[in-house]
Amino acid sequence: MPLAVLASVFVLLAGVLHGYIFLMESVWWTRPTIWRRFGVGSQADAEVLRPMAYNQGFYNLFLGVGAVLGTVLFWSGAPEVGRGIAMFATGSMVLASLVLLSTGARNLRPALIQGVLPLIGFVFFLFVWR
């Protein structure tokens, strides 16, 4: 059971992080502090990228919701379903971080930020059997 708690903590943290990424990309995108964080050079460029960032933010939101929902289901009487949803969401997060890394070494830090928490949660859930 302690491993299930650890897995859940990491999956929930990954879900919250992806919720925050959603806010940055889909809600706060026009703030210079936000688009600069994503390497965008000007307000004009941020406006051009706004529809893409908006869409991408919702992908992050859906993955975050999946991680949280999976964890809630795991602990509320549907452990197999919850574990599967949590692992799908975190596995997708990890794969997305690898795609980000494939775009260049300059994206190592954001790829690690995006991918480490879900990777740990995913691996821990691999070994949880209820």
Secondary structure, 3 states (H helix, E strand, C coil): CHHHHHHHHHHHHHHHHHHHHHHHHHHCCCCHHHHHHCCCCCHHHHHHHHHHHHHHHHHHHHHHHHHHHHHHHHHCCCHHHHHHHHHHHHHHHHHHHHHHHCCCHHHHHHHHHHHHHHHHHHHHHHCCCC
